[in-house]
Amino acid sequence: MVEHCISTFHKNQKEMMYRIYVTDALKDLIEVQVAKGGGDIKYRRFYDFIKEKPEKEQAEEQPEETAEDIIARIKNNMIDMGK
């Protein structure tokens, strides 16, 4: 059972590496052709899409607000509501 899991994992890794290779090659070909025509286009890599962190993880990386920051934000909101 463990051997099957490891084998499946390696198979999936090879498939993913192939997909990344092919999409990178196509991306580069498109960018070169567009540049030949005088244009400028930049696409994100397929790898960047699949390795992108979920928003929840990104939010956790941001520093927490201090009490002073919260008070200042509330004051600004109250000032804006009074206008």
C-alpha positions as CSV (number, residue, x, y, z in Angstrom):
1,M,0.0,0.0,0.0
2,V,2.8,2.4,0.9
3,E,4.6,1.6,-2.3
4,H,1.5,2.3,-4.3
5,C,1.2,5.7,-2.6
6,I,4.8,6.6,-3.2
7,S,4.5,5.5,-6.8
8,T,1.4,7.6,-7.3
9,F,3.1,10.6,-5.7
10,H,6.1,10.3,-8.1
11,K,3.8,9.9,-11.1
12,N,1.9,13.0,-10.1
13,Q,5.1,14.9,-9.6
14,K,6.3,13.9,-13.1
15,E,3.0,15.0,-14.6
16,M,3.1,18.3,-12.9
17,M,6.7,18.9,-14.0
18,Y,5.7,18.1,-17.6
19,R,2.8,20.5,-17.4
20,I,5.0,23.3,-16.0
21,Y,7.6,22.7,-18.8
22,V,5.0,22.7,-21.6
23,T,3.1,25.8,-20.3
24,D,6.4,27.7,-19.8
25,A,7.5,26.8,-23.3
26,L,4.2,28.0,-24.8
27,K,4.2,31.2,-22.6
28,D,7.7,32.0,-23.9
29,L,6.7,31.3,-27.5
30,I,3.7,33.6,-27.2
31,E,5.8,36.4,-25.6
32,V,8.4,36.2,-28.4
33,Q,5.8,36.3,-31.1
34,V,4.1,39.2,-29.6
35,A,7.4,41.0,-29.1
36,K,8.2,40.5,-32.8
37,G,5.0,42.2,-33.7
38,G,6.0,45.2,-31.6
39,G,3.8,44.3,-28.6
40,D,4.5,43.7,-25.0
41,I,2.7,41.0,-23.0
42,K,3.7,39.2,-19.9
43,Y,1.8,36.1,-18.7
44,R,2.1,34.6,-15.3
45,R,3.6,31.1,-15.1
46,F,1.4,28.1,-14.5
47,Y,3.7,27.3,-11.6
48,D,2.7,30.6,-10.0
49,F,-0.9,29.7,-10.2
50,I,-0.6,26.3,-8.6
51,K,1.8,27.4,-5.9
52,E,-0.2,30.6,-5.0
53,K,-1.0,30.8,-1.3
54,P,-4.6,30.9,-0.3
55,E,-5.9,34.3,0.9
56,K,-6.2,32.9,4.4
57,E,-2.5,32.2,4.6
58,Q,-1.6,35.5,3.1
59,A,-3.8,37.3,5.7
60,E,-2.0,35.4,8.5
61,E,1.4,36.8,7.3
62,Q,0.3,40.4,7.7
63,P,1.3,42.0,11.0
64,E,-1.4,42.4,13.5
65,E,-2.9,45.8,14.1
66,T,-1.8,47.5,17.3
67,A,-4.3,49.2,19.6
68,E,-3.2,52.6,18.4
69,D,-3.8,51.5,14.8
70,I,-7.3,50.3,15.6
71,I,-8.2,53.5,17.5
72,A,-6.8,55.7,14.7
73,R,-8.8,53.7,12.1
74,I,-12.0,54.0,14.1
75,K,-11.4,57.8,14.6
76,N,-10.9,58.2,10.8
77,N,-14.1,56.3,10.1
78,M,-16.1,58.4,12.5
79,I,-14.7,61.6,11.0
80,D,-15.6,60.3,7.5
81,M,-19.1,59.4,8.6
82,G,-19.6,63.0,10.0
83,K,-18.8,64.6,6.7
